[in-house]
């Protein structure tokens, strides 16, 4: 029997499940146990529609000059390719094209049509090739750092890859990638009942985490840790846990990893010390080489504001606050009236200096 004190919470939770998923929690658990693929397809499409991804891709294709009314229609377009990737993440996170082609074969004709895949009763190899081409087209729209990653580049090939990149094109595609990734986050949050979304008042935390990459054996050597990157994932970098996480100058193999960093902002409780009455969800994300965080906090704050979220308190470690310069992150927070929350180094605690009748307590001028 449910204790009386929890009955109201259970009633609210069931009402939110009905609003968000159209079924009770018990019905949802049965369905995701007996027919998980159907649930994954349905929820993926709802997120993509909420994020308006199809319209974004259409706009980017127009901007890039990739749209033409002539020729045979694509069997799998970029929107469908992204949908298959997200569904595969829900299944097992194994994003090999072989596995994703097998997943397409498991879909019903109706499910393929809902994703935007033209219906064909064909073999596995066909879907493998079509999906590969669709993902490649998507990369051409949003990959800020293009280059062949099917084999380990020589140092000369690596130089040619870097020389072929256009800074203006990189900036455009970085903005698109940010729009897409944050749109997917916000698209999922939008599925949450409006009452729950409105409970979040703006207390936001920012931190980074590593995303390990394959190919560290081709990275810079111990004798030349800052040398040219010839990893198969040559846009990665050495990550260390300490400091600003930039391990490019570290020569100890057991203390570093080949990775990129993901900056993530999350919702936090409205009142310190009290339990939040809404889900604590991630609502902002960006990616970069380990330690290369300049400007990332500022970009994330602007992405959060653009999505319509408030920012009341903004919490971050010393890598962002108070290390950021006044004309970047701190200025943006000041303009919107957000209150930064951070710590000082241990040698900056307490009274540190004074000038006439001004006493500085903590920090630096």
Secondary structure, DSSP 8 states (H G I E B T S, - for coil): ---HHHHHHHHHHHHHHHHHHSS-HHHHHHHHHH-HHHHHHHHHHHHHHHTTHHHHHHHHHHHHT---S-S---SB-HHHHHHHHHHHHHHTS---HHHHHHHHHHS-HHHHHHHTB------HHHHHHHHHHHHHHHHHHH-SS----SS---HHHHHHHHHH--HHHHHHHHHHHHHHHHHHHHHHHTTS-HHHHHH----EEEEEEEEE-S-GGGS--STTTTS---STTTT-EEE-SSTTSB-TT---GGG-EEEEEEEEEEE--SSTTS--SS---EEEEEEESTT--TTHHHHHHHHHHHTT---SEEE--TTTTTTS-IIIIIHHHHHTT-EEE----GGG-SEEEEETTEEEESS--
